[in-house]
Amino acid sequence: MNSVFTKVSNLRMNRISKIAITLGSSTFFLYALGQSPIFKNILVGAFSCSG
């Protein structure tokens, strides 16, 4: 019974850490994109509402 609980908690921790790593890397990637003016212009052009 104890080993099952340990496995479940390990799985949950792995999932949380994967989510945290994914969020962190994507946030850093978006920040890096925002710093470069070329991508900033592309994003502004993509999200601008002028038809």
N, C-alpha and C positions, 0 to 999 in steps of 0.2 A: 504494500500500500504506500509506503513512504517513497519507494523508488519511482512509482507512477507519479506522485506529486512532484518529485524532483524533476522528472522529465518534462512535465507540463510547465513548471516554472521556468525551466531552461528554454523551452520552446518560446514561451512568452517573452523572455528577456531577449532572445535572438531576434524575435520579430520587432520588438521595440527598438533595439539597437539598429536594425536594418532601416526602419522607418526614420530614425534620427539621423543616420548617416545620409540617407537619400534626401531628407529635407535640408540638411546642412550643405550638401554638395550642390543641390539645385539652387539654393539661396545664394551660394557663392558664385555659381555660374551666372545667375541672373544679375548679380552685382557686377561681375566682370563685363557682362554684355552692356550693362548700363554705363560703364565707364568708357567704353569705346564709342566714339562719335558716329562711326559708320553704322553700327548696329542700332544706335539710338535713332538715327535718321530713318532707318528701315522700319523700326518699331513705330515711330511717330507716323510714318506713311501708312503702315498697315492698320493702325488704330484710328487714323483721322477719319472724320465723318464726311469729308468733302467728296461728293460722288464724282 
